Amino acid sequence: MTAIVGSRINRKKSQNAISKLFWQKIAPPLAALAIFLVIWQLLCLNPNFKLPGPIETITETWNPFIIQPFFDNGESDKGLGWQILSSLGRVGLGFSLSAIVGIALGIVIGANSLLFNAVDPLFQVLRTVPPLAWLPISLAAFQQANPSAIFVIFITSIWPIIINTTVGVQQIPQDYVNVARVLRLKGVKYFFKIVFPATVPYIFTGLRIGIGLSWLAIVAAEMLVGGVGIGSFIWDAYNTTTETNMSEIILALVYVGLVGLLLDRMVAFIASKVVAEQK
């Protein structure tokens, strides 16, 4: 009898937890989305409003862009699935390079106050340069679209990684440093026992900002360099503007936003696991 009562109590607690999760985390964004779609559709009732409504957008892009995201008719005539994967490939390479270089530079700069004072003003200037401003330089240097786009991702996302890693190293508690001196920790041991655990929250803050900037940069860069990619798809659709193409652009923007959200959540999830292990 006690086991049955306990089981019922646990089941009720589980149901309450699920209900609480739904009303606090799921229902509010769904309600906000529904309100946004209704307002959008109502605006489209105005003849002067030239954009397609949500119903029209779905209808015009259902086949093939929604139900066949991986169709391939050759060259750049591909589904949004391929376009996004191509962009993600560039982002993955450019962001990985920026993470490796940015973390290494951040640790070195943060550990040396003289070096920090020398390069910090330069970094503060360079980090404010818009992503597309780097594109002419990268095109002149690499002479090819794909390496140029990857460079734009790299140079755009590296600054928050360097800066946050530097701050993390500078914020290492003096007690940690004193313990390292007592234990005579040097080199690799000092890094993994003292530096990395103390700076990992700062590092992942920089990585989270950097991945968002990477996704922004690739979409903007691809609009100019062409080829296969979600940015190129949006720009090509705009240059051959029809009502149907406007629906394709809106759908592509929705995909861009969703992928950006997933990238941010992915880095945040990894950060939560790594930071938890360091505590």
N, C-alpha and C positions, 0 to 999 in steps of 0.2 A: 504493500500500500504506500509506504514511504517513497519507494522508487517511482511509483506512478505519479504521485503528487509532485515529486522533484522534477520528473520529466515534463509535466504540464507547466510547471513554473518556468523551467528553462525554455520551453517552446514559446511561452507567452513573452518572456524577455527578448527572445530572438525576434519575434514578430514586432514587438515594440521598437526594437533597434532598427529593423528594416523600415518600419513606418516613419520613424524619426529621420532616417537617412533620406527617404524619398521626399518628405516635406521640407527638409532643410537644404538638401543638396541637389535634388533632381527637379522637383516641381518649380522652384523659382526661375531657373534658366529656361525651362520649357515654356513657362508663362510669358517670360520676357520675349522669347523667340516668337511665340504666337502673336503677341501684341505688335511686334515689329513687322511681321508678315501682313497682318491686317492693315496696318497703317500704310505700308508699301502698296498693297493692292488698292486701297482707297485712293491714294495719290494718283494711281494709274487711270482712275476714272476721269481725271482731268485731261481733256484733249491736248493741252499744252505740255503735258508731262510725257516726254518722248521715250523714256525707258520702259522696257517690258516689265510687267508685274510678275510676281512669283509663279502664278499658275501658267502664264504664257512662257516664262523662262523654262519651267520644267517640261512643258509640252514640246517646245521647239528643240530642246536638247536631249530629250529622252532617248531618241535613237539617232546616232549611235553613242553619244558622249556619256550618257548615264548608264545605259544597260550594256554597252560594249566599250569600256574604258581602255581596252588594250587592242583595239583594231589597228592595223598597220597597212596603209596603202602606199608605202614607200616614201623616201625622202623625209620631209617634215610633216607629211599628212598622216599623223598618228593620233591615237586616242590620248585622253588626258592622263591615263595611267602611265603611259610611256613618257609623256612630257614631264610629269612630276618625278618619275624615277631618274630621268636624265638630269634634272635639276638637283635632285638629292645626291646623285653621284658626285657632281661638282661641289656641292656643299660639304659632303662627307670628306672629300680630299682637302679642300681649302680650310675647313674648320679643324681637321685633325692636325694639319701643319701649324695652324695658328695656336692650337692648344699646346703642342709640343714646344714650339719656340717661345710662346708667351709665358708658359709656366717656368721654363728654364731661365729666361731673361728676368722674370719677376723675382725669382729666388735670388739670383745674383745681384740684382739692383737693390733689393730690399735688405740684403746683408751688408751692403757697402754704402755708407751714408754719403761719401764723397761722390761715388758714381751716381747715386740717386739725385744729388743736387745738380749734377752735370746734365743728366738726360731728362729729368722730369719736365722742365719747360718745353723741350723739344717734343716730348710725347704729348703734352697737353695741347700743343699746336696741331700736331698731326692727327690726333684723334677727332678733331672737329671737322676735318675735311670730309665732305659728302662722298659716298661710295662712287657715284658716277664720275666724280672729278678725277679719280684714279684711272678710269678706263682709257683715256687717250694715252697716258703714260704707259700703261700695260700693253696696249696694242702696238705702240711704237717699239717697246722692248721685246715682245714675244712674237709679233707679226702674225699671230694666230688667235682665233676667237676663243677656243677652249682654254688654253693656258691663261689668256687675259682675264677671262671670267673667274677662274680659280684664284688668280692673284688678287682680284678685287675683293673676293670673299676673305682671303687671308689678311689683307691689309685693313679691312674694315673690322674684322672680329678680333684682331690680336690685341687692340688697345685695352678693352675692359679686362682681358685676361691678365695682361702685364700689370696693369694698375692694381687690380684686386689682389693678385698674388704678392705684389710688392708690399701693399698695406698689411697683408696677413703676416709676412715675415717680420715687418717692423713692429707688429703688435704681439709678438711672442713674449709671454710674461718673463720677467727677469729671473724669477724663481726657476723656470725651466732651464734657462741658460746656466744658472749657478749649479743646478743638479748635473747638467751635462759636463761642466768643468770638473766637478767632484768625481764623477764616474769616468772622466777622461774619454768622453764620446767625441769622436772625430769622423770626418768624411761621411761615408755611406751610413754608418750607425747613427751619427748625429742627425742626418737628414731624416731617416725613417723613424727614429725614436723621438725626436724633438720637433724638427721643422715641419714635416708633413702633417703629423696629427694636429699641430697648432694652426696651420694655414689652410687645411683642407676645406673648411667652410668658406673661406674667402675665395679659394680657387674655384669652387663650384658656383659661387655667385658670379664670378667673371665668366665662367663657361656658359652659364645660363643666359647672361646678357649677350655673350658672343654668338651663341647659336641663333638667337633671334635676329641679330644684325646680319648674320650670314645668310639667312633666308631672305631678308629684305634686300640684301645686296645682289643675290643671284637673280632674283626676279627683275630687278632694275637693269642689271648688266645684260641679261639675255634679251631684253627688249632692243638693245642696240647691236649686239654681236650676231644675232640670228641663230639659225640651226634648230635643233630639237631642244625644247625646254619650255616650261610653263610661261616664262616671261616672253619668249619668242612667240608662243601661241597667242598670248594676249595682244601683242603688238601686231602680228599678222592679221588677226581678226579685226583689229581696229582699222588697219589700213584698207581693208575691203569691207567697210562698214555697211551692213544691212541690218534689218530688225532681227534676223536670225543670229547674225554675228554678235549683236549686242547681248543676246541671251547666252551665247557661248562665253563671252567675256565675263558676264556676271557669274556663270557657273564656275569658270576658272578662278575667279576671285574667292568664291566660297571654298574651293579646294585649297587655294593658297592659305587662307585663314585656318582651315582645319589642320593642314599639315604643319603650319607654324605652331599651332596649339599643341599638337602631338609631340613635336620636337622639344618644346619647352617643358612639357610634362615628363618626357622621357629623361631629360637631364635632371629635373627636379627629383624624380624617383631614384635615379642612381645616386644623387647627392644625399638623399635621406638615408639610403642604405650604407653608403661609405662613411658619412658623418656619424651615424649610429654606431658603427663598428669601432670608430676612433675614440668614442667616449668610454 
